């Protein structure tokens, strides 16, 4: 249980930092919600990729916890 919590913690931290950096990089003064929409669409794509890799046994359960639940913020 502790290992799973640490995986979610690390993945969530990385995901939050990358979402912040992405929103700073795509900074638009006219429309503030554009970076959020792009990050959410990219996150949905990555979550689908990680889930399909998990179902095909390419990504183990710890990898899915780190990337799917932590990084993508499910």
C-alpha positions in Angstrom: 0.0 0.0 0.0 2.8 2.4 0.8 4.5 1.7 -2.5 1.3 2.5 -4.4 0.8 5.7 -2.5 4.4 6.8 -3.3 3.8 6.0 -7.0 0.7 8.2 -7.1 2.5 10.9 -5.2 5.5 10.9 -7.6 3.3 10.6 -10.7 1.0 13.4 -9.5 3.8 15.7 -8.7 5.4 15.2 -12.1 2.0 15.7 -13.8 1.3 18.9 -11.9 4.7 20.4 -12.7 4.4 19.5 -16.4 0.8 20.9 -16.6 2.0 24.2 -15.1 5.0 24.4 -17.4 2.8 23.7 -20.4 0.4 26.4 -19.4 3.2 28.9 -19.0 4.7 27.8 -22.4 1.3 28.2 -24.2 0.5 31.4 -22.5 -2.2 33.2 -24.4 -3.5 36.6 -23.1 -6.7 36.6 -25.1 -8.1 33.2 -24.2 -7.0 31.8 -20.8 -8.7 28.4 -21.1 -6.8 27.2 -24.2 -3.8 25.6 -22.3 -6.2 23.8 -20.0 -8.2 22.3 -22.9 -5.1 21.2 -24.7 -3.6 19.7 -21.5 -6.9 17.8 -20.9 -7.1 16.5 -24.4 -3.5 15.3 -24.3 -4.1 13.8 -20.9 -7.1 11.8 -22.2 -5.0 10.5 -25.1 -2.2 9.5 -22.7 -4.6 7.9 -20.3 -6.1 5.8 -23.1 -2.6 4.8 -24.2 -1.5 3.8 -20.7 -4.8 1.8 -20.2 -4.4 -0.1 -23.5 -0.7 -0.8 -22.7 -1.9 -2.1 -19.3 -4.5 -4.4 -20.8 -2.0 -5.8 -23.2 0.4 -6.5 -20.3 3.1 -4.2 -21.7 2.7 -1.9 -18.7 2.4 -3.5 -15.3 0.1 -2.4 -12.5 2.7 -0.3 -10.8 3.4 1.5 -14.1 -0.3 2.2 -14.6 -0.6 3.5 -11.0 2.4 5.9 -11.6 1.4 7.0 -15.1 -2.4 6.6 -15.3 -3.5 7.4 -11.9 -0.7 9.7 -10.7 0.6 11.4 -13.8 -2.7 11.8 -15.7 -4.6 12.5 -12.4 -7.4 10.0 -12.8 
